[in-house]
Amino acid sequence: MKINRHYLILLSAVLLLGSCSHDNAYMEDSLNVKEHLLTAETTDEAEVELPDLSFDHDFTLHDDFAYFDDLERVVEPSECGPTAFDAAVSETINENLDIYGLLYYDTYATINFYMSLVDTSEQFFGAEGEYTQLMNKRVRNLEKFWNMSGEIDVKGQHNSNFENIELMRETLPYITVPGTDIEAFIQDILLINELSTFLIENPFVSFDGFAIQIDNFFGKGQDNIIVISDGIVGVMTKTGIDAGIIWTGILAHEWSHQIQFKNNWTYPIDPTNIAEATRATELEADFTAAYYMTHKRGATYNWKRVEGFFELFFNIGDCSFDSDGHHGTPLQRMEAARKGFELVQSEKKNGHISSTQQVHDAFLDEYDAIIAPEL
Protein backbone atom coordinates (compact mmCIF):
# COMPACT_ATOMS: atom_id res chain seq x y z
CA MET A 1 0.00 0.00 0.00
CA LYS A 2 1.39 3.37 -1.01
CA ILE A 3 1.89 6.02 1.69
CA ASN A 4 1.29 9.66 0.86
CA ARG A 5 2.80 11.73 3.68
CA HIS A 6 2.14 15.19 2.24
CA TYR A 7 1.44 16.26 5.79
CA LEU A 8 1.56 14.84 9.29
CA ILE A 9 -1.19 14.88 11.90
CA LEU A 10 0.16 15.19 15.41
CA LEU A 11 -0.85 12.32 17.65
CA SER A 12 -3.81 11.40 15.43
CA ALA A 13 -4.83 7.76 15.75
CA VAL A 14 -4.70 5.57 12.65
CA LEU A 15 -5.82 1.97 13.03
CA LEU A 16 -3.12 -0.59 12.32
CA LEU A 17 -4.06 -4.21 11.70
CA GLY A 18 -1.68 -7.01 12.56
CA SER A 19 -2.02 -10.56 11.29
CA CYS A 20 -4.46 -11.38 14.11
CA SER A 21 -7.34 -9.37 15.52
CA HIS A 22 -5.76 -9.14 18.96
CA ASP A 23 -2.77 -7.37 17.44
CA ASN A 24 -4.82 -4.35 16.37
CA ALA A 25 -3.25 -1.10 17.45
CA TYR A 26 -3.53 2.62 16.93
CA MET A 27 -0.52 4.48 15.62
CA GLU A 28 -0.04 8.02 16.80
CA ASP A 29 1.45 10.34 14.25
CA SER A 30 2.28 14.02 13.77
CA LEU A 31 1.06 17.57 13.18
CA ASN A 32 -0.61 18.79 10.01
CA VAL A 33 2.05 21.18 8.69
CA LYS A 34 0.91 21.30 5.05
CA GLU A 35 -0.97 24.55 5.51
CA HIS A 36 2.03 26.17 7.18
CA LEU A 37 4.39 24.97 4.46
CA LEU A 38 2.13 26.33 1.71
CA THR A 39 1.87 29.75 3.32
CA ALA A 40 5.49 30.12 4.40
CA GLU A 41 8.04 32.12 2.47
CA THR A 42 11.18 30.34 1.30
CA THR A 43 14.59 31.76 2.10
CA ASP A 44 15.72 31.23 -1.51
CA GLU A 45 13.61 33.02 -4.10
CA ALA A 46 16.12 32.64 -6.92
CA GLU A 47 15.56 30.15 -9.69
CA VAL A 48 17.44 26.95 -9.00
CA GLU A 49 18.18 23.95 -11.13
CA LEU A 50 17.21 20.98 -9.01
CA PRO A 51 19.42 17.90 -9.19
CA ASP A 52 17.97 14.76 -10.74
CA LEU A 53 17.32 13.00 -7.44
CA SER A 54 15.86 9.55 -6.92
CA PHE A 55 13.09 10.62 -4.57
CA ASP A 56 10.14 9.96 -6.85
CA HIS A 57 9.61 6.41 -5.57
CA ASP A 58 6.55 4.94 -3.95
CA PHE A 59 6.98 4.04 -0.31
CA THR A 60 5.33 0.74 0.52
CA LEU A 61 4.24 -0.61 3.87
CA HIS A 62 5.10 -4.05 5.11
CA ASP A 63 2.24 -6.53 4.62
CA ASP A 64 1.55 -6.57 8.36
CA PHE A 65 0.40 -2.95 8.19
CA ALA A 66 -2.91 -1.58 6.94
CA TYR A 67 -4.09 2.02 7.18
CA PHE A 68 -7.60 3.40 7.37
CA ASP A 69 -7.07 6.89 6.04
CA ASP A 70 -10.60 8.22 5.56
CA LEU A 71 -12.18 8.32 9.00
CA GLU A 72 -15.59 9.95 9.17
CA ARG A 73 -16.01 13.13 11.17
CA VAL A 74 -18.22 12.45 14.16
CA VAL A 75 -17.26 15.13 16.66
CA GLU A 76 -19.18 18.40 16.45
CA PRO A 77 -16.91 21.47 16.31
CA SER A 78 -16.52 23.88 19.20
CA GLU A 79 -15.08 27.38 19.05
CA CYS A 80 -11.35 27.08 18.47
CA GLY A 81 -9.02 29.64 17.00
CA PRO A 82 -5.28 29.99 16.42
CA THR A 83 -3.24 28.75 19.35
CA ALA A 84 0.20 29.49 20.76
CA PHE A 85 1.37 26.26 19.17
CA ASP A 86 0.16 27.39 15.73
CA ALA A 87 2.25 30.53 16.11
CA ALA A 88 5.30 28.49 17.11
CA VAL A 89 4.83 26.22 14.10
CA SER A 90 4.65 29.14 11.65
CA GLU A 91 7.61 30.87 13.23
CA THR A 92 9.74 27.73 13.06
CA ILE A 93 8.92 26.91 9.45
CA ASN A 94 9.52 30.48 8.30
CA GLU A 95 12.96 30.56 9.88
CA ASN A 96 14.69 28.78 7.01
CA LEU A 97 12.24 27.15 4.60
CA ASP A 98 13.70 26.77 1.12
CA ILE A 99 12.75 25.12 -2.17
CA TYR A 100 14.30 21.83 -1.07
CA GLY A 101 12.18 21.79 2.05
CA LEU A 102 9.04 22.34 -0.01
CA LEU A 103 9.89 19.59 -2.46
CA TYR A 104 11.46 16.94 -0.24
CA TYR A 105 9.96 17.39 3.23
CA ASP A 106 7.47 14.62 2.50
CA THR A 107 10.24 12.20 1.61
CA TYR A 108 12.39 13.07 4.59
CA ALA A 109 9.46 12.75 7.01
CA THR A 110 8.60 9.31 5.64
CA ILE A 111 12.17 8.04 5.81
CA ASN A 112 12.66 9.37 9.33
CA PHE A 113 9.47 7.69 10.51
CA TYR A 114 10.82 4.31 9.40
CA MET A 115 14.37 4.95 10.56
CA SER A 116 12.96 5.50 14.04
CA LEU A 117 11.36 2.05 13.95
CA VAL A 118 14.39 0.28 12.50
CA ASP A 119 16.99 1.87 14.79
CA THR A 120 18.14 -0.56 17.49
CA SER A 121 21.13 1.44 18.71
CA GLU A 122 21.36 2.88 22.21
CA GLN A 123 18.71 5.58 22.30
CA PHE A 124 19.13 9.22 23.25
CA PHE A 125 16.64 12.05 23.65
CA GLY A 126 17.23 15.62 22.58
CA ALA A 127 19.54 16.55 19.72
CA GLU A 128 22.56 16.40 22.03
CA GLY A 129 21.16 13.76 24.37
CA GLU A 130 20.32 16.40 26.96
CA TYR A 131 17.05 14.72 27.97
CA THR A 132 18.28 11.12 27.94
CA GLN A 133 18.66 10.90 31.71
CA LEU A 134 15.17 12.30 32.27
CA MET A 135 13.58 9.94 29.76
CA ASN A 136 15.37 6.88 31.09
CA LYS A 137 14.15 7.81 34.56
CA ARG A 138 10.56 8.23 33.31
CA VAL A 139 10.63 4.92 31.46
CA ARG A 140 11.83 3.07 34.56
CA ASN A 141 9.18 4.80 36.64
CA LEU A 142 6.39 4.01 34.14
CA GLU A 143 7.46 0.37 33.97
CA LYS A 144 7.24 0.09 37.74
CA PHE A 145 4.11 2.22 38.05
CA TRP A 146 2.09 0.14 35.56
CA ASN A 147 3.90 -3.17 36.16
CA MET A 148 5.17 -3.33 32.56
CA SER A 149 8.88 -3.99 32.94
CA GLY A 150 10.68 -4.43 29.62
CA GLU A 151 7.49 -4.39 27.55
CA ILE A 152 7.96 -1.17 25.58
CA ASP A 153 10.82 0.21 23.48
CA VAL A 154 11.00 4.00 23.77
CA LYS A 155 12.96 5.67 20.98
CA GLY A 156 14.07 9.16 20.06
CA GLN A 157 13.81 10.63 16.58
CA HIS A 158 16.48 13.03 15.33
CA ASN A 159 17.50 15.11 12.34
CA SER A 160 20.92 13.50 12.68
CA ASN A 161 19.39 10.25 11.39
CA PHE A 162 20.02 11.69 7.93
CA GLU A 163 23.73 11.71 8.64
CA ASN A 164 23.66 8.10 9.82
CA ILE A 165 24.56 6.23 6.64
CA GLU A 166 24.33 2.79 8.22
CA LEU A 167 20.82 3.46 9.52
CA MET A 168 19.70 4.74 6.11
CA ARG A 169 21.32 1.72 4.48
CA GLU A 170 19.38 -0.60 6.78
CA THR A 171 16.04 1.20 6.41
CA LEU A 172 15.73 2.16 2.74
CA PRO A 173 15.48 -1.37 1.27
CA TYR A 174 12.24 -1.89 3.21
CA ILE A 175 10.49 1.24 1.97
CA THR A 176 11.69 1.91 -1.58
CA VAL A 177 10.50 0.15 -4.68
CA PRO A 178 12.38 -3.00 -5.69
CA GLY A 179 15.48 -2.32 -7.72
CA THR A 180 16.25 1.05 -6.14
CA ASP A 181 19.97 1.81 -6.04
CA ILE A 182 20.24 2.32 -2.28
CA GLU A 183 23.76 3.73 -2.32
CA ALA A 184 22.79 6.30 -4.97
CA PHE A 185 19.68 7.16 -2.95
CA ILE A 186 21.82 7.80 0.12
CA GLN A 187 24.17 10.03 -1.87
CA ASP A 188 21.15 12.03 -3.05
CA ILE A 189 20.09 12.53 0.57
CA LEU A 190 23.58 13.67 1.56
CA LEU A 191 23.58 16.11 -1.37
CA ILE A 192 20.23 17.56 -0.33
CA ASN A 193 21.57 17.92 3.21
CA GLU A 194 24.34 20.12 1.89
CA LEU A 195 22.17 22.20 -0.44
CA SER A 196 19.25 22.89 1.86
CA THR A 197 18.88 25.44 4.64
CA PHE A 198 15.76 23.59 5.85
CA LEU A 199 16.70 19.95 5.48
CA ILE A 200 18.21 18.78 7.85
CA GLU A 201 18.29 21.88 10.07
CA ASN A 202 14.62 22.55 10.81
CA PRO A 203 12.84 20.77 13.72
CA PHE A 204 10.07 19.59 11.39
CA VAL A 205 12.37 17.00 9.87
CA SER A 206 11.96 15.13 13.17
CA PHE A 207 8.40 15.78 14.22
CA ASP A 208 6.83 12.43 15.06
CA GLY A 209 5.24 11.33 18.29
CA PHE A 210 3.51 7.98 18.25
CA ALA A 211 2.80 4.64 19.88
CA ILE A 212 2.69 1.56 17.69
CA GLN A 213 2.32 -2.18 18.06
CA ILE A 214 4.14 -4.09 15.34
CA ASP A 215 3.55 -7.71 14.42
CA ASN A 216 6.70 -9.23 12.93
CA PHE A 217 7.78 -6.02 11.24
CA PHE A 218 11.23 -6.48 9.66
CA GLY A 219 11.03 -10.11 10.83
CA LYS A 220 11.69 -9.13 14.45
CA GLY A 221 8.52 -10.49 16.06
CA GLN A 222 5.99 -8.38 17.91
CA ASP A 223 7.29 -5.13 19.29
CA ASN A 224 5.67 -2.29 21.19
CA ILE A 225 7.32 1.02 20.36
CA ILE A 226 6.97 4.65 21.38
CA VAL A 227 8.80 7.30 19.35
CA ILE A 228 9.18 10.91 20.48
CA SER A 229 11.08 13.38 18.34
CA ASP A 230 13.36 16.25 19.22
CA GLY A 231 11.43 18.57 16.92
CA ILE A 232 8.00 18.32 18.46
CA VAL A 233 9.35 18.97 21.95
CA GLY A 234 11.50 21.84 20.72
CA VAL A 235 8.61 23.63 19.02
CA MET A 236 6.32 23.12 22.02
CA THR A 237 8.92 24.70 24.33
CA LYS A 238 8.68 27.89 22.27
CA THR A 239 5.25 28.42 23.85
CA GLY A 240 6.82 28.66 27.31
CA ILE A 241 6.09 25.15 28.60
CA ASP A 242 9.02 23.46 30.35
CA ALA A 243 10.69 20.82 28.17
CA GLY A 244 10.77 18.28 30.99
CA ILE A 245 7.00 18.21 31.38
CA ILE A 246 6.56 18.05 27.59
CA TRP A 247 8.77 14.96 27.32
CA THR A 248 6.97 13.44 30.30
CA GLY A 249 3.48 14.32 29.08
CA ILE A 250 3.93 12.94 25.58
CA LEU A 251 5.56 9.78 26.94
CA ALA A 252 2.76 9.26 29.49
CA HIS A 253 0.10 9.74 26.81
CA GLU A 254 1.73 7.30 24.39
CA TRP A 255 2.37 4.80 27.18
CA SER A 256 -1.36 4.90 27.89
CA HIS A 257 -2.00 3.77 24.33
CA GLN A 258 0.39 0.87 24.84
CA ILE A 259 -1.69 -0.15 27.87
CA GLN A 260 -4.74 -0.13 25.57
CA PHE A 261 -2.96 -2.25 22.98
CA LYS A 262 -1.96 -4.79 25.62
CA ASN A 263 -5.47 -5.15 27.03
CA ASN A 264 -7.48 -4.83 23.80
CA TRP A 265 -10.21 -2.97 25.67
CA THR A 266 -13.66 -2.17 24.33
CA TYR A 267 -15.63 1.04 24.82
CA PRO A 268 -19.32 1.99 25.08
CA ILE A 269 -19.53 3.19 21.49
CA ASP A 270 -20.42 1.72 18.11
CA PRO A 271 -17.36 -0.46 17.31
CA THR A 272 -17.85 0.07 13.57
CA ASN A 273 -17.44 3.82 13.95
CA ILE A 274 -13.66 4.09 13.84
CA ALA A 275 -13.56 7.84 14.45
CA GLU A 276 -15.72 7.55 17.56
CA ALA A 277 -13.50 4.71 18.76
CA THR A 278 -10.49 6.94 18.18
CA ARG A 279 -12.00 9.66 20.35
CA ALA A 280 -12.70 7.20 23.17
CA THR A 281 -9.15 5.84 23.16
CA GLU A 282 -7.65 9.34 23.03
CA LEU A 283 -9.76 10.59 25.92
CA GLU A 284 -8.74 7.55 27.95
CA ALA A 285 -5.07 8.18 27.14
CA ASP A 286 -5.48 11.74 28.43
CA PHE A 287 -7.21 10.43 31.57
CA THR A 288 -4.53 7.81 32.23
CA ALA A 289 -1.63 10.16 31.48
CA ALA A 290 -2.95 12.74 33.94
CA TYR A 291 -3.36 10.03 36.57
CA TYR A 292 0.32 9.08 36.22
CA MET A 293 1.64 12.63 35.92
CA THR A 294 -0.02 13.86 39.12
CA HIS A 295 0.45 10.73 41.22
CA LYS A 296 2.93 10.97 44.11
CA ARG A 297 4.53 7.71 42.95
CA GLY A 298 4.40 8.76 39.31
CA ALA A 299 5.81 11.97 37.83
CA THR A 300 4.68 13.97 40.92
CA TYR A 301 3.67 17.13 39.03
CA ASN A 302 1.05 19.37 40.59
CA TRP A 303 -2.19 19.90 38.68
CA LYS A 304 -1.39 23.48 37.70
CA ARG A 305 1.71 22.41 35.76
CA VAL A 306 -0.05 19.43 34.20
CA GLU A 307 -3.01 21.61 33.22
CA GLY A 308 -0.67 24.06 31.48
CA PHE A 309 0.87 21.26 29.44
CA PHE A 310 -2.51 19.81 28.49
CA GLU A 311 -3.91 23.20 27.48
CA LEU A 312 -1.19 23.34 24.84
CA PHE A 313 -1.20 19.64 24.00
CA PHE A 314 -4.95 19.49 23.44
CA ASN A 315 -4.94 22.34 20.96
CA ILE A 316 -2.43 20.67 18.64
CA GLY A 317 -4.50 19.57 15.65
CA ASP A 318 -7.80 19.82 17.49
CA CYS A 319 -8.94 22.96 15.72
CA SER A 320 -9.29 20.90 12.52
CA PHE A 321 -12.57 19.23 13.32
CA ASP A 322 -12.86 17.73 9.83
CA SER A 323 -9.50 15.98 10.12
CA ASP A 324 -9.22 12.20 10.16
CA GLY A 325 -8.96 10.69 13.60
CA HIS A 326 -10.06 13.82 15.46
CA HIS A 327 -9.24 13.23 19.12
CA GLY A 328 -12.12 15.04 20.78
CA THR A 329 -12.49 18.73 21.45
CA PRO A 330 -10.12 20.61 23.77
CA LEU A 331 -12.89 20.87 26.36
CA GLN A 332 -13.50 17.13 26.33
CA ARG A 333 -9.83 16.31 26.52
CA MET A 334 -9.19 18.67 29.40
CA GLU A 335 -12.17 17.18 31.21
CA ALA A 336 -10.69 13.70 30.71
CA ALA A 337 -7.33 14.84 32.13
CA ARG A 338 -9.02 16.56 35.06
CA LYS A 339 -10.95 13.37 35.86
CA GLY A 340 -7.67 11.44 35.87
CA PHE A 341 -6.22 13.91 38.36
CA GLU A 342 -9.37 13.68 40.48
CA LEU A 343 -9.03 9.89 40.57
CA VAL A 344 -5.64 10.30 42.23
CA GLN A 345 -7.13 12.69 44.77
CA SER A 346 -10.04 10.36 45.53
CA GLU A 347 -7.93 7.32 46.40
CA LYS A 348 -8.20 6.80 50.12
CA LYS A 349 -4.93 4.99 50.70
CA ASN A 350 -2.04 7.42 50.45
CA GLY A 351 0.27 6.43 47.59
CA HIS A 352 -2.01 3.67 46.31
CA ILE A 353 -1.64 2.90 42.60
CA SER A 354 -4.73 1.58 40.87
CA SER A 355 -4.23 -1.24 38.39
CA THR A 356 -4.59 -0.53 34.69
CA GLN A 357 -7.96 -2.32 34.76
CA GLN A 358 -9.14 -0.18 37.68
CA VAL A 359 -8.10 3.00 35.88
CA HIS A 360 -9.88 1.79 32.74
CA ASP A 361 -13.05 1.06 34.70
CA ALA A 362 -12.85 4.49 36.35
CA PHE A 363 -12.57 6.12 32.94
CA LEU A 364 -15.62 4.25 31.65
CA ASP A 365 -17.58 5.40 34.70
CA GLU A 366 -16.72 9.00 33.82
CA TYR A 367 -17.05 8.73 30.03
CA ASP A 368 -20.49 10.30 29.70
CA ALA A 369 -19.47 13.19 31.94
CA ILE A 370 -16.25 13.69 29.97
CA ILE A 371 -17.96 14.05 26.60
CA ALA A 372 -20.85 16.10 28.05
CA PRO A 373 -19.15 19.53 27.61
CA GLU A 374 -19.63 19.26 23.84
CA LEU A 375 -23.03 17.56 23.74
C-alpha positions, 0 to 999 in steps of 0.5 A, a space after each residue: 500500500 502506497 503512503 502519501 505523507 504530504 502532511 503529518 497529523 500530530 498524535 492522530 490515531 490511525 488503526 493498524 491491523 496485525 495478522 491477528 485481531 488481537 494485534 490491532 493497534 492505533 498508531 499516533 502520528 504528527 502535526 498537520 504542517 501542510 498549511 504552514 508549508 504552503 503559506 510560508 516564504 522560502 529563504 531562496 527566491 532565486 531560480 534553481 536547477 534541481 538535481 535529478 534526485 531519486 526521490 520519486 519512488 513509492 513508499 510501501 508498507 510491510 504486509 503486516 500494516 494496513 491504514 484506514 485513512 478516511 475516518 468519518 467526522 463524528 465530533 461536532 466542532 466547538 469554538 477554536 481559534 489559532 493557538 500558541 502552538 500554531 504561532 510556534 509552528 509558523 515561526 519555526 517553518 519560516 525561519 529557514 524554509 527553502 525550495 528543497 524543504 518544499 519539495 522533499 519534506 514529504 520524503 524526509 518525514 517518511 524516511 525518518 518515521 521508518 528509521 525510528 522504527 528500525 533503529 536498534 542502537 542505544 537511544 538518546 533524547 534531545 539533539 545532544 542527548 540532553 534529555 536522555 537521563 530524564 527519559 530513562 528515569 521516566 521509562 523506569 518509573 512508568 514500567 514500575 508504576 504500571 507493572 510493565 517492565 521491559 514491555 515497551 521500546 521507547 525511541 528518540 527521533 532526530 534530524 541526525 538520522 540523515 547523517 547516519 549512513 548505516 541506519 539509512 542503508 538498513 532502512 531504505 530497502 524496506 520502503 523503496 521500490 524493488 530495484 532502487 539503487 540504495 547507495 545512490 539514494 543515500 548520496 542524493 540525501 547527503 547532497 540535499 543535506 548540503 544544499 538545503 537550509 531547511 533539510 536537515 536543520 529545521 525541527 520539522 524534519 523530526 516531528 513524530 510522536 507515536 505509539 505503535 504495536 508491530 507484528 513481525 515487522 522487519 522479521 523481528 517479532 511483535 514489538 511495542 514502540 513509542 517514538 518521540 522526536 526532538 522537533 515536536 518537543 523543541 517547538 512546544 517549548 517555544 510556547 513557554 512550557 518546560 521541556 521536561 514536562 513536555 517529554 513526560 506528558 507525551 511519553 505518558 500519553 503514548 504509554 497509555 495507548 500501549 496499555 490499551 494495545 496490551 489489554 485490547 479494551 472495548 468502549 461503550 460506542 459503536 465499534 464500527 465507527 472508527 472515528 468515535 472509537 479513536 476519540 474514546 481511546 484518546 480521551 482515555 489516554 489523556 485520563 490515564 496520562 494525567 493520573 500518572 503525571 499527578 500521582 505521588 509515585 508517578 511523575 509527581 507534578 502538581 495539577 497546575 503544571 499538568 493543566 498548562 501542558 494539556 492546554 497546549 497539547 490538546 490544541 495541537 491539531 484539534 482545531 481541525 474538526 474535519 481531520 481524520 482521527 479527530 481526538 475530541 475537542 479541547 474541552 472534552 480532553 481537558 475534562 478527561 485529564 481533570 478526571 484522571 487527576 481527580 481519581 488520584 485525589 479520591 484514592 483513600 490509601 495514600 500512595 495507592 496505585 490503581 491497576 490498569 484495569 481499575 483506571 480503565 473502569 474508572 474512565 468508563 464510569 466518567 465517560 459520559 461526563 467527559 464528553 458532556 461539555 460538547 453535547 
